[in-house]
Amino acid sequence: MSLTASPTIVIVPGLRDHVTDHWQTILGNTMEGTRTVPPLETDRLSCDAQVAALDEVLLDISGPVVLVAHSAGVMTTVHWAQRHQRSVKGALLAAPPDFDIPLPEGYPALEVLCDNGWTPTPRTTLPFPSIVAASTNDPLADADRVADLARAWGSRLVVLGPVGHLNPASGYGEWPRAQELIRELT
């Protein structure tokens, strides 16, 4: 009989996800042994800085890892996967934004995203199993474009229905489905 270590869940938040009522924060507080990529104090919009922050968290973990990313955290994850080699058991990629087209008012402009290294969005197959959880009415990404990203990344697409951006502003604090999807990856 062999014992396999439970994977460490690493929360990869987006640029605005470090709030107490966000599903990722709730998940991190309720699931034992999770780690969270901390918010950046400087270079907050830098893709390189976000990727480095994720890599720093991963360097401190031995054993299997499951990444749980939301919004820009999804983009951090896919950029990280292009640059680093590490065994990852799987990734839940929830509500990926479309950084290749202009975002709504109040979000970083396309030029700012480009200047900070976020574009173009990587479209290579991820080296680990992944699930893209997509909304049909996300203000930050068209559902068809998200489906194209999921195909490019080799991810299984789970269409959640009209859940907005799957954040507190869309009515999502707790999101029990996240644990179900994580279990599928573990």
MOWOCOR-V827207 format. One record per residue. N is the residue number from 1. PHI is phi in whole degrees, -180 to 180 (* if undefined). OMEGA is omega in whole degrees, -180 to 180 (NA if undefined). Layout:
n: {N & N}
phi: {PHI & PHI}
omega: {OMEGA & OMEGA}
This chain:
n: {1 & 2 & 3 & 4 & 5 & 6 & 7 & 8 & 9 & 10 & 11 & 12 & 13 & 14 & 15 & 16 & 17 & 18 & 19 & 20 & 21 & 22 & 23 & 24 & 25 & 26 & 27 & 28 & 29 & 30 & 31 & 32 & 33 & 34 & 35 & 36 & 37 & 38 & 39 & 40 & 41 & 42 & 43 & 44 & 45 & 46 & 47 & 48 & 49 & 50 & 51 & 52 & 53 & 54 & 55 & 56 & 57 & 58 & 59 & 60 & 61 & 62 & 63 & 64 & 65 & 66 & 67 & 68 & 69 & 70 & 71 & 72 & 73 & 74 & 75 & 76 & 77 & 78 & 79 & 80 & 81 & 82 & 83 & 84 & 85 & 86 & 87 & 88 & 89 & 90 & 91 & 92 & 93 & 94 & 95 & 96 & 97 & 98 & 99 & 100 & 101 & 102 & 103 & 104 & 105 & 106 & 107 & 108 & 109 & 110 & 111 & 112 & 113 & 114 & 115 & 116 & 117 & 118 & 119 & 120 & 121 & 122 & 123 & 124 & 125 & 126 & 127 & 128 & 129 & 130 & 131 & 132 & 133 & 134 & 135 & 136 & 137 & 138 & 139 & 140 & 141 & 142 & 143 & 144 & 145 & 146 & 147 & 148 & 149 & 150 & 151 & 152 & 153 & 154 & 155 & 156 & 157 & 158 & 159 & 160 & 161 & 162 & 163 & 164 & 165 & 166 & 167 & 168 & 169 & 170 & 171 & 172 & 173 & 174 & 175 & 176 & 177 & 178 & 179 & 180 & 181 & 182 & 183 & 184 & 185 & 186}
phi: {* & -112 & -102 & -107 & -66 & -66 & -71 & -81 & -88 & -111 & -83 & -116 & -74 & -81 & -73 & -126 & -92 & -88 & -128 & -64 & -97 & -83 & -58 & -68 & -65 & -61 & -59 & -62 & -82 & -105 & -95 & -68 & 79 & -81 & -125 & -125 & -68 & -72 & -67 & -85 & -83 & -125 & 54 & -58 & -93 & -78 & -61 & -59 & -67 & -66 & -63 & -64 & -65 & -63 & -63 & -62 & -63 & -66 & -64 & -87 & -115 & -107 & 95 & -68 & -134 & -121 & -91 & -125 & -112 & -133 & 55 & -62 & -63 & -65 & -65 & -58 & -63 & -71 & -67 & -59 & -62 & -76 & -107 & -127 & -109 & -162 & -71 & -123 & -69 & 176 & -143 & -98 & -114 & -100 & 52 & -66 & -81 & -103 & -80 & -90 & -132 & -59 & -88 & -62 & -51 & 96 & -110 & -57 & -70 & -54 & -63 & -65 & -62 & -64 & -62 & -99 & 86 & -82 & -116 & -74 & -66 & -58 & -129 & -104 & -61 & -72 & -84 & -150 & -63 & -151 & -124 & -98 & -99 & -120 & -94 & -89 & -137 & -72 & -69 & -102 & -166 & -74 & -59 & -67 & -69 & -66 & -61 & -63 & -63 & -58 & -61 & -62 & -81 & 74 & -91 & -81 & -94 & -117 & -87 & -88 & 92 & -81 & -112 & 60 & -96 & 53 & -139 & -56 & -64 & -97 & 93 & -112 & -98 & -68 & -136 & -58 & -61 & -57 & -64 & -62 & -68 & -64 & -59 & -61 & -82 & -100}
omega: {178 & 178 & 178 & 180 & 174 & -180 & 172 & 177 & 178 & 179 & 179 & -176 & 173 & -176 & -177 & -168 & -178 & 177 & -172 & -177 & 176 & -177 & 179 & 178 & 179 & 179 & 180 & 180 & -176 & 179 & -178 & 173 & 178 & 174 & -180 & 173 & -175 & 177 & 179 & 177 & 177 & -179 & -176 & -179 & -178 & 176 & -180 & 180 & 179 & 178 & 179 & 179 & 176 & -179 & 179 & 177 & -177 & -180 & -179 & -175 & 171 & -179 & -174 & -177 & 168 & 179 & 178 & -173 & 176 & 172 & -180 & 174 & 175 & 180 & 175 & -178 & -177 & 174 & 178 & -177 & 178 & -171 & -172 & 176 & 174 & 178 & 177 & -179 & 179 & 180 & 170 & -176 & -172 & 175 & 178 & 176 & 176 & -178 & -179 & 175 & -179 & 177 & 178 & 176 & 179 & 177 & -180 & 178 & 180 & 179 & 179 & 178 & 179 & -179 & -179 & 171 & -177 & -177 & -2 & 177 & 177 & -180 & 177 & -180 & 178 & -178 & 180 & 177 & -180 & 176 & 172 & 177 & -171 & 176 & 176 & 180 & 180 & 180 & -178 & 180 & 174 & -176 & 179 & 179 & 176 & 177 & 176 & 178 & 180 & 178 & -178 & -179 & -177 & -176 & 169 & -179 & 174 & 180 & -175 & -174 & -175 & -178 & -180 & -180 & 177 & -179 & -179 & 179 & 178 & 178 & -179 & 164 & 177 & 178 & -176 & -179 & 179 & -179 & 177 & -180 & 177 & 178 & 177 & -178 & -177 & NA}
